[in-house]
Amino acid sequence: MRDFHKFIDGFKNFRQFYYDAEVNYYEALRDGQHPKALVIACSDSRADPALLMGCDPGDIFVVRNVANLVPHAEEVGRGDAVLAVLEYGVRHLKVEHVIVLGHSCCGGIHALLHPEGTPPDSHVAQWVGIARPAIERLGHSEADPAARRRDCEEAAVLLSVENLLSYPWIRRRVAEHRLSLHAWYFDMEAGDLLAYFPDSEQFESLHEHGLHRDLACLGAHLQRAVEIG
């Protein structure tokens, strides 16, 4: 019960130091939301995108699921929550950026790599199966288990970005330069936020390289992929 009361006390602090202190700001939010970015993040309690990115209410439109996955258009099920958020964010809110945010020590990717620990008929097993092509791309590696899990975590982020382009209405906005797609990764051990840079074909620190390089290179890379495809 102590942890539960922490949530109640937390709301009291929010009300006092944020809501009541920023009355005009919250009045404006009641009139509508205009986030510039949509974030697809993991449900993991340790990787809150708003906290990691220092966001205020109204900054980001968010969907969270096990292992931050996006199903391919050919595999998406009826009533899929991820697709509903993508559709609303891209078509109605007209966000300018979509960020797939993965992280280290991901339990969903662990379940994918070790299916023997999850019943095959479980919802978790079925869901993380979306990322199975990421394992297939890695092939048989001699890397230690921790390194292989990280490789798979990063590959799953890139796979989800690719799957975003399987939806014509997302693909079209990228082609029209009205939407940029980003692959980010939170390294909990190092306390660092990384992005995928196509020129090096690696995830590298945003802190070291800066956000502008990420936007330029990744956007150009995805644009070429759309044109070639």
C-alpha positions as CSV (number, residue, x, y, z in Angstrom):
1,M,0.0,0.0,0.0
2,R,2.9,2.3,0.6
3,D,3.8,2.3,-3.2
4,F,0.1,2.9,-4.0
5,H,0.0,6.0,-1.7
6,K,3.1,7.2,-3.5
7,F,1.0,7.6,-6.7
8,I,-1.7,9.6,-4.8
9,D,1.0,11.8,-3.3
10,G,2.6,12.2,-6.7
11,F,-0.7,13.5,-8.1
12,K,-0.9,16.0,-5.3
13,N,2.6,17.2,-6.1
14,F,1.7,17.4,-9.8
15,R,-1.4,19.5,-9.0
16,Q,0.5,21.9,-6.8
17,F,3.7,22.4,-8.7
18,Y,2.5,21.9,-12.3
19,Y,-1.2,22.2,-12.9
20,D,-2.0,25.0,-10.5
21,A,1.4,26.7,-11.2
22,E,0.8,26.7,-15.0
23,V,-2.9,27.5,-15.2
24,N,-2.7,29.3,-18.6
25,Y,-0.7,26.4,-20.1
26,Y,-3.2,23.8,-19.1
27,E,-6.1,26.0,-20.3
28,A,-4.5,26.0,-23.7
29,L,-4.1,22.2,-23.6
30,R,-7.8,21.9,-23.0
31,D,-8.4,23.5,-26.4
32,G,-6.5,20.7,-28.2
33,Q,-3.2,18.9,-28.5
34,H,-0.5,19.7,-31.1
35,P,2.4,17.4,-30.5
36,K,5.2,17.4,-33.0
37,A,6.3,13.8,-32.4
38,L,4.8,10.4,-32.0
39,V,6.8,8.0,-29.9
40,I,6.5,4.2,-30.1
41,A,8.1,3.0,-26.8
42,C,8.3,-0.1,-24.7
43,S,5.9,-0.7,-21.8
44,D,8.9,-1.3,-19.6
45,S,8.6,0.7,-16.4
46,R,12.2,1.7,-16.6
47,A,12.0,3.5,-20.0
48,D,9.5,6.3,-19.8
49,P,9.9,8.3,-23.0
50,A,8.5,11.5,-21.5
51,L,11.0,11.3,-18.6
52,L,13.9,10.4,-20.8
53,M,13.2,13.2,-23.2
54,G,12.3,15.9,-20.6
55,C,8.8,16.4,-22.2
56,D,6.0,18.6,-21.0
57,P,2.4,17.6,-21.3
58,G,1.4,18.0,-25.0
59,D,4.9,17.5,-26.4
60,I,4.6,13.9,-27.6
61,F,1.9,11.5,-28.7
62,V,2.8,8.1,-27.3
63,V,2.0,4.4,-27.7
64,R,3.7,1.8,-25.6
65,N,3.8,-1.9,-26.0
66,V,6.0,-4.9,-25.2
67,A,9.3,-4.4,-27.0
68,N,8.2,-1.2,-28.9
69,L,7.1,-3.1,-31.9
70,V,5.2,-2.0,-35.1
71,P,3.5,-4.8,-37.0
72,H,3.9,-4.9,-40.8
73,A,0.8,-3.8,-42.7
74,E,0.3,-7.4,-44.0
75,E,0.3,-8.8,-40.4
76,V,-1.7,-6.1,-38.5
77,G,-4.8,-7.4,-36.7
78,R,-8.2,-5.9,-36.5
79,G,-8.5,-3.3,-33.8
80,D,-4.7,-3.0,-33.4
81,A,-3.9,-0.3,-30.8
82,V,-0.5,0.6,-32.3
83,L,-2.1,1.2,-35.7
84,A,-4.9,3.3,-34.2
85,V,-2.3,5.6,-32.5
86,L,-0.3,5.8,-35.7
87,E,-3.3,6.7,-37.7
88,Y,-4.5,9.3,-35.3
89,G,-1.1,10.8,-34.8
90,V,-0.1,10.9,-38.5
91,R,-3.4,11.6,-40.2
92,H,-5.2,13.8,-37.7
93,L,-2.6,15.4,-35.4
94,K,-0.1,15.5,-38.4
95,V,3.0,14.9,-36.3
96,E,6.2,15.7,-38.0
97,H,8.3,12.9,-36.5
98,V,7.8,9.3,-35.5
99,I,10.4,7.8,-33.1
100,V,10.7,4.1,-32.4
101,L,12.4,4.1,-29.0
102,G,14.0,0.8,-27.9
103,H,16.0,0.1,-24.8
104,S,18.5,-2.3,-23.2
105,C,17.6,-5.2,-21.0
106,C,14.2,-5.5,-22.8
107,G,12.1,-8.4,-21.4
108,G,10.2,-8.7,-24.6
109,I,13.3,-9.3,-26.7
110,H,14.5,-11.7,-24.0
111,A,11.2,-13.7,-24.5
112,L,11.8,-13.7,-28.2
113,L,15.3,-15.0,-27.9
114,H,14.2,-17.6,-25.3
115,P,10.8,-18.9,-26.4
116,E,11.2,-21.9,-24.1
117,G,10.4,-19.7,-21.2
118,T,7.1,-18.5,-22.6
119,P,4.1,-20.7,-23.5
120,P,3.6,-20.6,-27.3
121,D,-0.1,-19.7,-26.9
122,S,0.6,-16.7,-24.7
123,H,-0.1,-13.2,-25.9
124,V,3.5,-12.2,-25.2
125,A,4.9,-14.9,-27.4
126,Q,2.5,-14.1,-30.3
127,W,3.2,-10.4,-30.0
128,V,7.0,-10.5,-29.8
129,G,6.9,-12.8,-32.8
130,I,6.6,-9.7,-34.9
131,A,10.3,-9.1,-34.3
132,R,11.3,-12.6,-35.4
133,P,12.7,-11.3,-38.7
134,A,15.2,-9.3,-36.6
135,I,16.7,-12.6,-35.3
136,E,16.8,-14.1,-38.7
137,R,18.8,-11.1,-40.0
138,L,21.3,-11.6,-37.2
139,G,21.8,-15.2,-38.2
140,H,23.9,-17.5,-36.1
141,S,26.3,-15.5,-34.0
142,E,29.0,-16.5,-31.5
143,A,28.4,-13.3,-29.5
144,D,27.8,-13.8,-25.8
145,P,24.1,-13.8,-24.7
146,A,24.1,-10.1,-23.5
147,A,25.7,-8.9,-26.8
148,R,23.2,-10.9,-28.9
149,R,20.3,-9.6,-27.0
150,R,21.5,-6.0,-27.6
151,D,22.0,-6.7,-31.3
152,C,18.4,-8.1,-31.4
153,E,17.0,-5.1,-29.5
154,E,18.6,-2.7,-32.0
155,A,17.6,-4.8,-35.0
156,A,14.0,-4.9,-33.7
157,V,13.9,-1.1,-33.6
158,L,15.1,-0.9,-37.2
159,L,12.6,-3.5,-38.2
160,S,9.7,-1.5,-36.7
161,V,10.9,1.6,-38.6
162,E,10.9,-0.4,-41.8
163,N,7.4,-1.7,-40.9
164,L,6.2,1.8,-40.6
165,L,6.9,2.3,-44.3
166,S,4.6,-0.7,-45.2
167,Y,1.6,1.7,-44.6
168,P,1.0,3.7,-47.7
169,W,-0.2,6.8,-45.9
170,I,3.0,6.9,-43.8
171,R,5.1,6.1,-46.8
172,R,3.5,8.9,-48.7
173,R,4.1,11.5,-46.0
174,V,7.8,10.5,-45.8
175,A,8.1,10.8,-49.6
176,E,6.5,14.3,-49.4
177,H,9.1,15.3,-46.7
178,R,6.3,15.9,-44.2
179,L,7.2,13.1,-41.9
180,S,10.6,11.9,-40.5
181,L,11.2,8.5,-39.0
182,H,13.8,7.9,-36.3
183,A,15.3,4.8,-34.6
184,W,16.4,5.5,-31.0
185,Y,17.8,3.3,-28.3
186,F,18.1,4.0,-24.6
187,D,21.2,2.3,-23.1
188,M,20.3,1.9,-19.4
189,E,23.7,0.7,-18.4
190,A,25.5,3.7,-19.9
191,G,22.7,6.2,-19.2
192,D,22.8,7.3,-22.9
193,L,20.4,7.8,-25.7
194,L,21.5,6.6,-29.1
195,A,20.2,7.0,-32.6
196,Y,20.8,5.0,-35.8
197,F,23.1,6.7,-38.2
198,P,22.9,5.3,-41.7
199,D,26.4,6.5,-42.7
200,S,28.0,4.3,-40.1
201,E,25.2,1.8,-39.9
202,Q,25.3,1.9,-36.2
203,F,23.5,3.3,-33.1
204,E,25.6,6.1,-31.8
205,S,25.2,8.6,-28.9
206,L,22.9,11.6,-29.7
207,H,24.7,13.4,-26.9
208,E,28.0,13.1,-28.8
209,H,26.8,13.7,-32.3
210,G,23.9,16.0,-31.8
211,L,20.3,15.8,-33.0
212,H,20.8,17.7,-36.3
213,R,23.0,15.0,-37.8
214,D,20.5,12.4,-36.9
215,L,17.6,14.2,-38.5
216,A,19.5,14.9,-41.7
217,C,21.1,11.5,-42.3
218,L,18.2,9.2,-41.2
219,G,15.7,11.3,-43.1
220,A,17.7,11.2,-46.3
221,H,18.3,7.5,-45.9
222,L,14.6,6.7,-45.5
223,Q,13.7,9.0,-48.4
224,R,16.0,7.0,-50.7
225,A,14.4,3.8,-49.4
226,V,10.9,5.1,-50.3
227,E,12.0,6.2,-53.8
228,I,13.8,2.9,-54.5
229,G,10.9,0.9,-53.2
